[in-house]
């Protein structure tokens, strides 16, 4: 059986440990042990646990940035409703899978600060999807499919904010059942479009 490359094994192990014990308790030593390599080998690929966490989010969870970049580059493709529904679906899945990993960030001030320092250093951060969706909506606005004067930044914040809220809002419900992601994305998109779509346009 072919052995996975060390970097892949490290990412797999980090993802699993961050899900099961949380980011705060998943040490680089434990991640390296689970990946079958030394801690020194881990640091050949990743500068810190914080960078490793960002790479887990980027490479192991549903990806939103490539979708937004592609749509912004070529507005007018597909239907506005279909595109936004797919964005909402992928965002809802991303936040659902990332929230259990990231939750411990907010319990430790120093860990949170190191994480944000790393995000700034590598040009990443949770604000980027909002900016990316805003850019896409502005491109569609220029193409005539989003109403002139519509607040695209507010629309982007509303859509992604609802997707993030879905990730934790139902943990207190006895059944722990979130709204099904496909239905949730479709309903959210239809409601949002009522405020920004040009009348009579798909």
PASEBA-1860 file (N, C-alpha, C; in nm, 3 decimals):
! residues 202
1> XXXXXXXX> 0.084/-0.119/0.000/0.000/0.000/0.000/0.089/0.125/0.000 ~ 0.056/0.221/-0.088/0.138/0.340/-0.103/0.119/0.432/0.017 ~ 0.230/0.481/0.071/0.226/0.573/0.184/0.203/0.715/0.134 ~ 0.116/0.787/0.202/0.089/0.925/0.165/0.211/1.011/0.194 ~ 0.231/1.118/0.118/0.341/1.211/0.148/0.327/1.267/0.289 ~ 0.439/1.303/0.349/0.440/1.349/0.489/0.348/1.469/0.510 ~ 0.350/1.563/0.418/0.265/1.683/0.435/0.118/1.645/0.440 ~ 0.077/1.551/0.355/-0.063/1.507/0.353/-0.098/1.437/0.484
9> XXXXXXXX> -0.008/1.351/0.533/-0.032/1.281/0.659/-0.045/1.379/0.775 ~ 0.039/1.482/0.774/0.034/1.582/0.881/-0.100/1.657/0.877 ~ -0.143/1.697/0.759/-0.272/1.767/0.747/-0.388/1.677/0.791 ~ -0.383/1.551/0.751/-0.488/1.457/0.790/-0.493/1.441/0.942 ~ -0.376/1.425/1.002/-0.369/1.406/1.147/-0.413/1.532/1.221 ~ -0.372/1.648/1.171/-0.411/1.774/1.234/-0.561/1.794/1.227 ~ -0.618/1.764/1.112/-0.763/1.776/1.095/-0.837/1.688/1.195 ~ -0.795/1.563/1.205/-0.862/1.469/1.294/-0.847/1.512/1.441
17> XXXXXXXX> -0.728/1.549/1.482/-0.706/1.588/1.621/-0.778/1.719/1.656 ~ -0.777/1.813/1.564/-0.845/1.940/1.590/-0.996/1.920/1.604 ~ -1.048/1.823/1.531/-1.191/1.792/1.542/-1.223/1.721/1.673 ~ -1.135/1.632/1.716/-1.167/1.547/1.831/-1.129/1.609/1.966 ~ -1.013/1.678/1.972/-0.970/1.734/2.102/-0.971/1.886/2.103 ~ -0.990/1.948/1.985/-0.993/2.093/1.978/-0.857/2.151/1.944 ~ -0.860/2.271/1.891/-0.736/2.336/1.848/-0.641/2.362/1.965 ~ -0.695/2.406/2.078/-0.610/2.441/2.192/-0.531/2.321/2.243
25> XXXXXXXX> -0.590/2.202/2.241/-0.526/2.084/2.299/-0.451/1.999/2.198 ~ -0.464/2.030/2.071/-0.393/1.954/1.967/-0.252/2.012/1.952 ~ -0.154/1.951/2.017/-0.016/2.002/2.011/0.053/1.952/1.885 ~ 0.156/2.022/1.845/0.233/1.978/1.728/0.298/1.842/1.753 ~ 0.336/1.816/1.878/0.395/1.686/1.911/0.295/1.573/1.888 ~ 0.170/1.594/1.932/0.066/1.492/1.914/0.029/1.477/1.766 ~ 0.026/1.587/1.694/-0.006/1.582/1.551/0.103/1.504/1.477 ~ 0.229/1.534/1.509/0.340/1.463/1.444/0.335/1.314/1.475
33> XXXXXXXX> 0.306/1.279/1.600/0.298/1.137/1.638/0.187/1.068/1.558 ~ 0.071/1.132/1.548/-0.041/1.073/1.475/-0.010/1.061/1.326 ~ 0.074/1.150/1.275/0.110/1.148/1.133/0.224/1.052/1.105 ~ 0.285/0.996/1.211/0.396/0.903/1.192/0.525/0.971/1.153 ~ 0.549/1.090/1.206/0.673/1.161/1.175/0.721/1.234/1.300 ~ 0.836/1.295/1.292/0.889/1.369/1.405/0.831/1.511/1.405 ~ 0.840/1.574/1.522/0.794/1.713/1.530/0.881/1.802/1.442 ~ 1.009/1.769/1.433/1.100/1.846/1.346/1.056/1.836/1.200
41> XXXXXXXX> 1.009/1.718/1.160/0.961/1.701/1.022/0.837/1.786/0.997 ~ 0.749/1.795/1.098/0.629/1.878/1.084/0.669/2.023/1.054 ~ 0.771/2.070/1.125/0.812/2.210/1.107/0.885/2.235/0.975 ~ 0.917/2.130/0.902/0.971/2.148/0.767/0.862/2.198/0.672 ~ 0.737/2.164/0.703/0.626/2.200/0.615/0.542/2.316/0.667 ~ 0.538/2.333/0.798/0.454/2.435/0.859/0.533/2.510/0.967 ~ 0.524/2.642/0.965/0.601/2.725/1.059/0.548/2.718/1.201 ~ 0.418/2.689/1.215/0.356/2.690/1.348/0.226/2.611/1.345
49> XXXXXXXX> 0.174/2.585/1.463/0.044/2.519/1.470/-0.065/2.608/1.411 ~ -0.048/2.739/1.427/-0.147/2.832/1.372/-0.151/2.824/1.220 ~ -0.033/2.817/1.157/-0.032/2.804/1.012/-0.093/2.670/0.970 ~ -0.063/2.566/1.045/-0.119/2.434/1.015/-0.271/2.437/1.022 ~ -0.325/2.506/1.121/-0.470/2.520/1.134/-0.529/2.589/1.011 ~ -0.465/2.697/0.967/-0.514/2.770/0.849/-0.511/2.679/0.726 ~ -0.405/2.599/0.713/-0.395/2.509/0.597/-0.500/2.398/0.604 ~ -0.532/2.353/0.724/-0.639/2.254/0.738/-0.771/2.314/0.689
57> XXXXXXXX> -0.800/2.436/0.731/-0.923/2.502/0.686/-0.926/2.518/0.535 ~ -0.810/2.553/0.480/-0.803/2.582/0.337/-0.804/2.457/0.250 ~ -0.745/2.347/0.300/-0.725/2.230/0.215/-0.811/2.109/0.252 ~ -0.875/2.111/0.367/-0.953/1.994/0.409/-1.103/2.022/0.421 ~ -1.143/2.148/0.411/-1.284/2.185/0.423/-1.336/2.237/0.289 ~ -1.468/2.241/0.272/-1.523/2.293/0.145/-1.465/2.430/0.111 ~ -1.419/2.446/-0.011/-1.347/2.567/-0.049/-1.440/2.669/-0.112 ~ -1.433/2.792/-0.061/-1.519/2.899/-0.108/-1.446/2.997/-0.199
65> XXXXXXXX> -1.319/3.025/-0.169/-1.244/3.127/-0.243/-1.235/3.100/-0.393 ~ -1.200/2.976/-0.435/-1.192/2.953/-0.581/-1.326/2.974/-0.652 ~ -1.435/2.937/-0.587/-1.567/2.958/-0.646/-1.595/3.107/-0.661 ~ -1.570/3.185/-0.557/-1.595/3.329/-0.562/-1.504/3.397/-0.665 ~ -1.378/3.357/-0.669/-1.284/3.417/-0.765/-1.329/3.391/-0.908 ~ -1.371/3.267/-0.935/-1.415/3.232/-1.069/-1.540/3.308/-1.111 ~ -1.635/3.319/-1.020/-1.759/3.389/-1.052/-1.735/3.540/-1.071 ~ -1.646/3.598/-0.991/-1.617/3.741/-1.002/-1.547/3.772/-1.134
73> XXXXXXXX> -1.464/3.680/-1.180/-1.390/3.700/-1.304/-1.482/3.694/-1.425 ~ -1.584/3.608/-1.418/-1.677/3.592/-1.530/-1.821/3.605/-1.484 ~ -1.864/3.727/-1.450/-2.004/3.744/-1.409/-2.097/3.717/-1.526 ~ -2.221/3.688/-1.495/-2.319/3.662/-1.601/-2.330/3.516/-1.637 ~ -2.244/3.431/-1.579/-2.249/3.288/-1.607/-2.352/3.222/-1.516 ~ -2.427/3.127/-1.570/-2.529/3.060/-1.491/-2.637/3.158/-1.449 ~ -2.717/3.122/-1.350/-2.817/3.214/-1.298/-2.765/3.272/-1.166 ~ -2.808/3.391/-1.135/-2.768/3.454/-1.010/-2.815/3.369/-0.892
81> XXXXXXXX> -2.938/3.318/-0.901/-2.990/3.235/-0.793/-2.910/3.106/-0.777 ~ -2.878/3.042/-0.887/-2.800/2.919/-0.881/-2.661/2.942/-0.823 ~ -2.597/3.050/-0.866/-2.463/3.080/-0.816/-2.464/3.108/-0.666 ~ -2.558/3.192/-0.623/-2.564/3.227/-0.481/-2.604/3.108/-0.394 ~ -2.687/3.020/-0.449/-2.725/2.900/-0.374/-2.604/2.810/-0.352 ~ -2.521/2.796/-0.454/-2.401/2.714/-0.439/-2.302/2.779/-0.342 ~ -2.290/2.911/-0.348/-2.203/2.982/-0.253/-2.253/2.958/-0.111 ~ -2.384/2.973/-0.090/-2.442/2.953/0.044/-2.425/2.810/0.090
89> XXXXXXXX> -2.444/2.715/0.001/-2.431/2.573/0.038/-2.288/2.544/0.082 ~ -2.192/2.590/0.003/-2.051/2.562/0.035/-2.009/2.635/0.162 ~ -2.055/2.758/0.180/-2.022/2.835/0.299/-2.081/2.769/0.424 ~ -2.206/2.724/0.414/-2.270/2.659/0.529/-2.193/2.534/0.571 ~ -2.147/2.456/0.474/-2.069/2.336/0.505/-1.933/2.372/0.565 ~ -1.871/2.477/0.511/-1.741/2.520/0.564/-1.754/2.561/0.710 ~ -1.850/2.645/0.741/-1.865/2.691/0.879/-1.908/2.577/0.971 ~ -1.990/2.487/0.922/-2.033/2.373/1.002/-1.914/2.287/1.043
97> XXXXXXXX> -1.821/2.268/0.949/-1.706/2.182/0.976/-1.593/2.255/1.049 ~ -1.584/2.387/1.031/-1.475/2.460/1.093/-1.509/2.507/1.235 ~ -1.636/2.525/1.265/-1.673/2.579/1.396/-1.624/2.490/1.512 ~ -1.642/2.357/1.506/-1.592/2.275/1.618/-1.441/2.285/1.637 ~ -1.368/2.310/1.529/-1.223/2.321/1.537/-1.184/2.457/1.596 ~ -1.250/2.562/1.549/-1.209/2.698/1.585/-1.266/2.746/1.717 ~ -1.365/2.677/1.771/-1.434/2.727/1.890/-1.340/2.753/2.006 ~ -1.239/2.668/2.023/-1.148/2.684/2.138/-1.061/2.808/2.126
105> XXXXXXXX> -1.052/2.866/2.005/-0.976/2.990/1.990/-1.026/3.099/2.084 ~ -1.157/3.101/2.102/-1.218/3.211/2.175/-1.214/3.190/2.326 ~ -1.162/3.078/2.368/-1.149/3.051/2.512/-1.010/3.090/2.563 ~ -0.916/3.110/2.471/-0.778/3.142/2.511/-0.731/3.265/2.434 ~ -0.716/3.375/2.503/-0.681/3.502/2.440/-0.549/3.494/2.364 ~ -0.448/3.431/2.423/-0.317/3.423/2.357/-0.323/3.339/2.230 ~ -0.397/3.229/2.235/-0.412/3.143/2.118/-0.482/3.219/2.006 ~ -0.587/3.291/2.042/-0.660/3.371/1.943/-0.570/3.476/1.881
113> XXXXXXXX> -0.488/3.543/1.961/-0.400/3.646/1.909/-0.295/3.587/1.815 ~ -0.236/3.473/1.853/-0.138/3.407/1.765/-0.202/3.367/1.633 ~ -0.325/3.319/1.642/-0.396/3.279/1.521/-0.417/3.398/1.429 ~ -0.463/3.510/1.484/-0.488/3.628/1.401/-0.358/3.686/1.347 ~ -0.250/3.679/1.425/-0.120/3.724/1.376/-0.077/3.641/1.255 ~ -0.100/3.510/1.262/-0.065/3.422/1.151/-0.150/3.452/1.028 ~ -0.279/3.474/1.049/-0.367/3.507/0.937/-0.319/3.632/0.865 ~ -0.285/3.735/0.942/-0.238/3.859/0.881/-0.107/3.837/0.806
121> XXXXXXXX> -0.020/3.755/0.863/0.111/3.732/0.802/0.101/3.662/0.668 ~ 0.002/3.574/0.653/-0.010/3.499/0.527/-0.122/3.554/0.438 ~ -0.179/3.668/0.476/-0.281/3.732/0.393/-0.413/3.659/0.391 ~ -0.450/3.601/0.503/-0.576/3.528/0.510/-0.662/3.588/0.620 ~ -0.784/3.533/0.637/-0.870/3.581/0.744/-1.017/3.560/0.712 ~ -1.102/3.560/0.816/-1.245/3.533/0.796/-1.319/3.644/0.722 ~ -1.254/3.760/0.704/-1.317/3.869/0.630/-1.310/3.848/0.479 ~ -1.219/3.764/0.434/-1.197/3.750/0.289/-1.318/3.694/0.214
129> XXXXXXXX> -1.390/3.594/0.267/-1.510/3.549/0.194/-1.614/3.660/0.176 ~ -1.630/3.746/0.277/-1.725/3.857/0.263/-1.679/3.950/0.152 ~ -1.550/3.982/0.151/-1.498/4.069/0.045/-1.510/4.003/-0.092 ~ -1.486/3.870/-0.096/-1.497/3.799/-0.223/-1.639/3.795/-0.275 ~ -1.736/3.772/-0.186/-1.876/3.770/-0.229/-1.922/3.910/-0.268 ~ -1.876/4.010/-0.195/-1.907/4.149/-0.231/-1.855/4.180/-0.371 ~ -1.731/4.136/-0.400/-1.673/4.159/-0.533/-1.756/4.091/-0.641 ~ -1.800/3.968/-0.614/-1.884/3.898/-0.712/-2.015/3.972/-0.735
137> XXXXXXXX> -2.081/4.015/-0.628/-2.209/4.084/-0.641/-2.192/4.218/-0.714 ~ -2.081/4.287/-0.689/-2.056/4.412/-0.762/-2.032/4.386/-0.910 ~ -1.966/4.274/-0.941/-1.946/4.238/-1.082/-2.080/4.210/-1.148 ~ -2.170/4.141/-1.077/-2.304/4.115/-1.132/-2.386/4.244/-1.140 ~ -2.358/4.336/-1.050/-2.425/4.467/-1.055/-2.385/4.540/-1.183 ~ -2.257/4.537/-1.214/-2.210/4.602/-1.337/-2.266/4.532/-1.460 ~ -2.289/4.401/-1.448/-2.345/4.324/-1.560/-2.496/4.341/-1.572 ~ -2.557/4.410/-1.477/-2.701/4.437/-1.484/-2.790/4.331/-1.421
145> XXXXXXXX> -2.731/4.238/-1.345/-2.814/4.133/-1.285/-2.842/4.158/-1.137 ~ -2.772/4.254/-1.078/-2.801/4.298/-0.941/-2.846/4.443/-0.951 ~ -2.950/4.477/-0.877/-3.011/4.609/-0.883/-2.910/4.719/-0.854 ~ -2.908/4.822/-0.937/-2.822/4.938/-0.913/-2.860/5.000/-0.779 ~ -2.760/5.032/-0.700/-2.786/5.091/-0.570/-2.799/4.990/-0.458 ~ -2.810/4.861/-0.491/-2.817/4.758/-0.387/-2.686/4.755/-0.309 ~ -2.694/4.737/-0.180/-2.576/4.733/-0.094/-2.517/4.594/-0.099 ~ -2.419/4.575/-0.186/-2.363/4.441/-0.209/-2.284/4.391/-0.089
153> XXXXXXXX> -2.217/4.482/-0.017/-2.141/4.440/0.100/-2.235/4.390/0.210 ~ -2.346/4.462/0.230/-2.444/4.418/0.330/-2.504/4.285/0.288 ~ -2.532/4.268/0.160/-2.590/4.143/0.111/-2.493/4.027/0.134 ~ -2.365/4.050/0.106/-2.263/3.946/0.128/-2.253/3.912/0.276 ~ -2.257/4.013/0.361/-2.248/3.991/0.506/-2.370/3.914/0.557 ~ -2.488/3.946/0.505/-2.610/3.877/0.547/-2.605/3.730/0.508 ~ -2.565/3.701/0.384/-2.565/3.562/0.339/-2.463/3.479/0.416 ~ -2.340/3.527/0.426/-2.237/3.449/0.493/-2.258/3.448/0.644
161> XXXXXXXX> -2.311/3.556/0.699/-2.340/3.558/0.841/-2.445/3.454/0.879 ~ -2.546/3.439/0.795/-2.648/3.337/0.821/-2.588/3.197/0.812 ~ -2.497/3.177/0.718/-2.433/3.045/0.704/-2.347/3.014/0.827 ~ -2.276/3.115/0.877/-2.195/3.094/0.997/-2.283/3.069/1.119 ~ -2.394/3.141/1.129/-2.484/3.126/1.243/-2.544/2.986/1.248 ~ -2.572/2.929/1.132/-2.627/2.793/1.125/-2.534/2.692/1.190 ~ -2.402/2.721/1.188/-2.303/2.625/1.238/-2.317/2.598/1.387 ~ -2.363/2.697/1.463/-2.369/2.676/1.609/-2.506/2.702/1.671
169> XXXXXXXX> -2.599/2.758/1.595/-2.727/2.797/1.653/-2.811/2.679/1.698 ~ -2.784/2.561/1.643/-2.869/2.446/1.673/-2.807/2.348/1.771 ~ -2.691/2.383/1.827/-2.627/2.294/1.924/-2.710/2.279/2.051 ~ -2.790/2.381/2.082/-2.870/2.377/2.205/-3.002/2.302/2.186 ~ -3.036/2.273/2.060/-3.160/2.200/2.032/-3.141/2.053/2.071 ~ -3.242/1.996/2.133/-3.228/1.858/2.184/-3.186/1.760/2.076 ~ -3.242/1.776/1.957/-3.212/1.683/1.848/-3.078/1.713/1.782 ~ -3.024/1.835/1.807/-2.898/1.878/1.746/-2.904/1.868/1.594
177> XXXXXXXX> -3.021/1.896/1.536/-3.037/1.886/1.391/-3.041/2.025/1.330 ~ -2.945/2.052/1.242/-2.944/2.177/1.168/-3.037/2.165/1.048 ~ -3.086/2.279/0.996/-3.165/2.272/0.872/-3.081/2.207/0.762 ~ -3.140/2.116/0.683/-3.063/2.053/0.575/-2.997/2.157/0.487 ~ -2.871/2.135/0.454/-2.791/2.240/0.392/-2.846/2.284/0.256 ~ -2.894/2.191/0.173/-2.943/2.230/0.041/-3.068/2.316/0.051 ~ -3.159/2.276/0.138/-3.282/2.353/0.158/-3.250/2.489/0.219 ~ -3.162/2.490/0.317/-3.121/2.614/0.382/-3.062/2.712/0.281
185> XXXXXXXX> -2.970/2.664/0.196/-2.905/2.751/0.099/-3.004/2.807/-0.001 ~ -3.098/2.724/-0.046/-3.197/2.769/-0.145/-3.289/2.874/-0.085 ~ -3.337/2.852/0.037/-3.429/2.947/0.100/-3.359/3.078/0.131 ~ -3.236/3.069/0.181/-3.159/3.189/0.212/-3.137/3.273/0.087 ~ -3.101/3.208/-0.022/-3.075/3.279/-0.146/-3.201/3.346/-0.200 ~ -3.312/3.273/-0.201/-3.437/3.332/-0.252/-3.475/3.457/-0.172 ~ -3.458/3.451/-0.042/-3.493/3.565/0.042/-3.400/3.683/0.015 ~ -3.270/3.656/0.004/-3.174/3.763/-0.023/-3.200/3.828/-0.157
193> XXXXXXXX> -3.230/3.746/-0.257/-3.251/3.799/-0.391/-3.371/3.894/-0.397 ~ -3.466/3.877/-0.306/-3.580/3.967/-0.303/-3.538/4.111/-0.282 ~ -3.421/4.134/-0.222/-3.375/4.269/-0.196/-3.275/4.323/-0.296 ~ -3.209/4.235/-0.373/-3.101/4.288/-0.459/-3.118/4.258/-0.608 ~ -3.206/4.166/-0.644/-3.214/4.126/-0.785/-3.294/4.229/-0.866 ~ -3.252/4.247/-0.989/-3.327/4.331/-1.081/-3.459/4.261/-1.111 ~ -3.569/4.332/-1.104/-3.701/4.274/-1.126/-3.708/4.208/-1.263 ~ -3.758/4.085/-1.261/-3.777/4.013/-1.386/-3.654/3.943/-1.440
201> XX> -3.538/3.956/-1.370/-3.416/3.888/-1.416/-3.394/3.760/-1.339 ~ -3.341/3.655/-1.404/-3.314/3.529/-1.334/-3.192/3.542/-1.245
END
